[in-house]
Amino acid sequence: MPISESFESNLALVLPRLIESYPTPFHIYDEEGIISSHKQLADSFSSCDFRLYFAVKALPNKHILSLLHKQGSGFDCSSIPEFQLCKDVGAVGSDILFTSNNTSHVELQGALEIGADITFDDLKTFENCTQLPERVAFRLSPDSSQKTDAAMGGAINSKFGIPFKHVFDAYQKAKDRGVKKFGIHRMTYTNETDTEFAVSVARELISITKAISDKVGVEFDYINFGGGLGTPFRPTDSSLDLMMFGASVCQVMKAAFPCSTPKIILECGRFVTGPHGVLVSSVVDTYKKGKTIIGLDASMSSLMRPGIYPNAYHHISFPFMDMERTELVDVVGSLCENNDKFGIDRNLPIPSSGDIALIHDTGAHGHSMGFNYNGRLRPAELLLNRSGEVFEIRRPETYDDYVATILNQPRHLLTSTLRAVI
Ligand SMILES: *Cc1c(COP(=O)(O)O)cnc(C)c1O
């Protein structure tokens, strides 16, 4: 989706001077947009008890996390390094949710130590956990929902959560072990923009929670609907009606639990930061091959989505060119992989070497999914703040970073006692 008008115009004010002195490629994020998306979420759930726990994996930079924490956001983590990042910005136990799968004992222990709210993805993990947290939540598999989401696995293909038929038993077991406080989690979709569908999935989880509550005789402190709220990537995509979503979910919740209404939790990443970032890149050159190819100085190592998800569209624009006179082109990076393409069969103007291209919607799962295969170093992250100032919040990687974990001297680990004689 073309970035918001305010981000576009504020970026246009700083970009010419910025690229004179700062090397491309880099991601740049819009502080105002991030704050406003967080506020929109909070506003849409204003008629009930609600909190967002930002999915750290989407944009794990402490300057962004700190910004969100100041707005009241908690954090959804699934690893110990993610906990550490959250602690660095002043988050305490109750600000942190631990939603992992295939969870190791060490990570579970880490979550217990910081006092995070823990969601158990599997009954076995719960049963093997000897020291239980005060409150226990289970993740319900997405298997009883109406529509299959390719990314979540849907039905029997999902690796996430406890199958519906075992979930009552899970809460019974927790109750039998003396647990008094409960939550429940289910994440059914990714990048969902169909408001009615999102509401119907929420309604389903609320009624399952009610059934568990009645049958097992436990009360729920919260229902966690996961992340997955979508933002439009293509100019023709519709957007979620957030106010309608929030109001409807609150209404269903209050009807199901009129006395002690559980808190509503969301763990969105993409919805909060996704549209508020762009990858700024320079054109290396254009080429005539089977098609016309525009080559950029960024590669999929700086933005992996288009390379790994067949339908992942990221809008591309040339902010200093006439976007009306176009040709059909592919926009590519430099990795020695043919799927290193930011856009295929796009109608774009033909730029010259050095022209600036923007790849839109890189504020979530962009830099964080990056890698440095082929010696492509990960780019910087910059923040455009509300006063129009630009800050470097992560420097670009250097050669020293690339080789940082390689030992100068091989470290001797052991010598085999019996060498095979062939
Ligand atoms: C990835 C993930 C999220 C965030 O997803 P978005 O699509 O960025 O909203 C939230 N919760 C869990 C458990 C996840 O795996």
The ligand as a Tripos MOL2 file, in Angstrom:
@<TRIPOS>MOLECULE
LIG
   15    15     1     0     0
SMALL
NO_CHARGES

@<TRIPOS>ATOM
      1 C1          3.8220  -13.7390   14.7340 C.3       1 LIG1
      2 C2          2.9480  -13.7500   15.9180 C.ar      1 LIG1
      3 C3          2.2650  -12.5910   16.2980 C.ar      1 LIG1
      4 C4          2.2950  -11.3270   15.4950 C.3       1 LIG1
      5 O1          1.7410  -11.4900   14.2460 O.3       1 LIG1
      6 P1          1.3760  -10.2270   13.3310 P.3       1 LIG1
      7 O2          0.9260  -10.8700   12.0690 O.co2     1 LIG1
      8 O3          2.6460   -9.4570   13.1720 O.co2     1 LIG1
      9 O4          0.3260   -9.4660   14.0360 O.co2     1 LIG1
     10 C5          1.5260  -12.6280   17.4650 C.ar      1 LIG1
     11 N1          1.4550  -13.7490   18.2260 N.ar      1 LIG1
     12 C6          2.0980  -14.8810   17.8840 C.ar      1 LIG1
     13 C7          1.9850  -16.0600   18.7710 C.3       1 LIG1
     14 C8          2.8580  -14.9270   16.7320 C.ar      1 LIG1
     15 O5          3.4770  -16.0610   16.3850 O.3       1 LIG1
@<TRIPOS>BOND
     1     1     2 1
     2     2     3 ar
     3     2    14 ar
     4     3     4 1
     5     3    10 ar
     6     4     5 1
     7     5     6 1
     8     6     7 2
     9     6     8 1
    10     6     9 1
    11    10    11 ar
    12    11    12 ar
    13    12    13 1
    14    12    14 ar
    15    14    15 1
@<TRIPOS>SUBSTRUCTURE
     1 LIG1         1 GROUP 0 **** ****
